[in-house]
Amino acid sequence: MKDEIFGYSVNPELEKLRARRRFIAQAATGTVITALGAAYFLSDDLTREAKAQARKDGRPRLPPGQRVLERLKPMGGQPGDPSPSNFKLRVHGEVEQPFEVGFAELLKLPQAKLALDVHCVTGWTVLGAKFEGVLLKTLAEKAKLKPKARFVIFEAAHGYTSNISLKDALKPEVMVTHRLNGEPLSRAHGAPVRNIVPDFYFWKSAKWLTGIRFVEHDEPGYWETRGYNNHADPWREERYS
């Protein structure tokens, strides 16, 4: 039996053999971890390269205690509804013009494509993951923030929340994303929409996003109320409170 991919005939058994050979070759130069039945490779070579690089702000590209993973790893959580047709994002709180958008409406807003580094509290980093979506700054401008808005609460499926300061939320790399590396988000990565806050540990980037709430006073989120650091700066290794 053969499958057709992009017009080419593919032998499933041959593809399995090739994948196994790639697995063995990569395992020899790094560490293999698995999630949801898939293999993820920690690359010593990419880690060394990243340690030698610096960001525009002068900080090292790779935060301390991190190693580079070759592709983004899904980190669990209770899944929300992945259907774009059922998606609604509510932007509300300390704003003059609260609003709600569906998935099709979100796509009509100005779109951004950014290559971003992602850092997980468990010690892995992915470099240059390509996200596409709407900058949070765009949504804030559309909602017209009130002067007393000081923090942002990301609301997600099943009551999950994460929190950051408004100053950090309005940075040009913070976004609401619906595509990863040219493909729609998978359910494991929070489909149809999640937020991305790349300069903080990855739990701040809520999957299965349902709301963005601007508030005057900080409200520690799901992990912050369970012992994780409220700020979560990877370069300061702010893992726990």
N, C-alpha and C positions, 0 to 999 in steps of 0.2 A: 504493500500500500504506500502511495506517495502523496505528499501534500504539495499544493501550489502556493508559492510565495513570490510576489512581484513578478509573476509570469514564468518562474523557473520551477522545474521539478525538483523536489527535495526528498531525499531518502531519510526517514526518521531515525533509522538505526545508525546510519552514517553520521548524522548530526549529533546523536548521543555520544558516539565515539570521539568526535572532534571536541565536543564540550568537555568530555572526561580528560582528554589530553591537555586542553587549556587549563582545566582545574589543577592538574598535577603540576604543570609548568609554573603556574602562578603560585601555587602553594609552596613551591621550593624557594620563592623569594619573598614571601610575606606570610601573614597569618590568615587563615580562613575562619570566618564566622558565618553562622547561618541564621536566617530569619524567615519564617513562613515557608520553609522548605527550599529556599534559594540560598546560593552561596554568595558571600561578600568578602572581598579580599582586602586586607590591610597591607598596603604597599610600603615596604621599607625605603625603596628608591624615591617614591613620591614624597614620603615623609621627610627624607633628607633634603630634597629639593625645596620643599616648602619652608623648612627651617632656615634656609639660606636667603629667603625672600623677605622683603619688607613691604608693608602697606604704605599708602600715601600719607597716613597719619603718623608714620614712623614706627608703629608697632610691628613686631614680626608677623608674617602672614599666618603662621601656625601658632595658636595659643599653647602655653605650657601644658604638658600632660596629654597632648592629643597625638594621634597617629592618623594617617590619611587612608580613608576607605575609597575604593574605586568608584562606587556608585551609592546613591542614597539608599539608606536602609530604613524600611518602615519600622516604627517603634511602638506598634500596638495601640491600645486604646479601644474604647467601645465604639464601633463604627456607627456613623450616621447614615442618612439616606443618600445614596450616591447618584440619584437621578437628577440630571439638570432640570428636567421639567418640574420637579417639586422644590427646587432650590429657591429660597428667599433670604436675602441679606438685609437685615434691619440696621440702619445707622441712626443712632438716637442718643439721648442723654442731654448734656449741656450744649445743645445746638439750637440755632434759630430755625432751621428747616430740616427736621427729621424726615427720613425717607426710607423706602424699601425698594429693592431691585430684585428682579428675577435673573436667571442666568443669561437669557437673551439680552436683557437690558444692561447687564454688567459688560457684555461683550461690545456694546455700543459706546461705552465710555472710553476715553483715551487709554490706549494700551501701552505697556512698557515691556521690553525684553531685557532682562538683566542676568549676567553670569555672577552668581553669588557663592561665597563659601559658607558652609553650614557646619556648626560645631555641636556635637551631642555631649551631654554631661557624662555619658558612659565612657568617653575617651576617644571617639572617632570623629573625624572631620572629612567632609567631601568638598573638594575644590572646584569652583567654577560651574556649579550646577546651573543649568539654563532654565530660568523661570519666566513665565509670561503672565501678565495680569494687569491690575490697576493699582497704581501707587496709592498708599493710604492717604497721602497728602491730597490727592485728587478728590477722594471721598470726603475728606475733612473740609475742603474748600466748597464742595457742593452743599454740604450740610450747614456751613457758616457757623463756626464755633463761637460760643459765648466766651467772654473774657475769663470767666472762672473755671473753664475747662483746663485741667492740669494733668490728667491721667487718661489712659485708654484701657478699656477692658475688652478683650476678645472673648466673645461668647460662642460656644460650640455645642455640638450634639450632647444630649444627656447631662446638661448642666456644667460641662467643663468650661473653665475660664482660665485666662492668663492675663497678666497685667504688665504694662510698661508706662513710663512717663510720657507725657505728650511730646516733650522735646525729643525723646528717642523715637517716638512713633512717626514723627514728621520728617525723619531723615530720608534722603532720596532713594535708599535701597529697601525701605520697608514697603511691602506690597501685599495685596490680596491676589493670589495666583490660582490659575485654572489649568496651566500647562507646565509640564516638566520635560526638558530635553526634547521639545518638539512634539510631545504627545499629551493628550488630555491626562490629567491626574488619574492614577489608579485609585481604587477604593482604599487600598492599604496606605496610600499617601494622603487620604483625606478628601477624595472626590465628592462633589465636583469642585469644591473651592476650599482653600486653606489660607492662612496668613503666613507670611515669612518675615521674621525679624532676624536677619543674619548675624548681627553683632552680639547676640546673646545666646545662651544655651538653648538648644532646640525645643525644649518643652514650652518656650514662650510662643512658638509658632504653632498655633492651634489648628488641628485638622477638623474637617467637617464643620466649617465656619457657618454660623447662623446670624451673628450680630457683632457690631462694633459700637461700644458705648463709651461716650466721653463723660468723664466725671470730675468733680472738684477734688475729692479725697481718694487716696489710693485704696484699692481693695485687693489684697493678696488672693491669688487664684488657687486652683486645685492643688498643684504641687507645692506652692508657696505655703499653704496652710498645713502641709504634711512634712515640713522640715527642710524644704529646699530654699535656697537663697532668694530673697525678694528681688534682687537686682540682676543676678545671673550673668556677670561679665566673665567670659572665658579667659581673658588675659589676666584677670585677677584670681582666677580659679574659684569663683564664687559659686560653689556647688551647693553648699548646705548653710543653713542659718546658724 
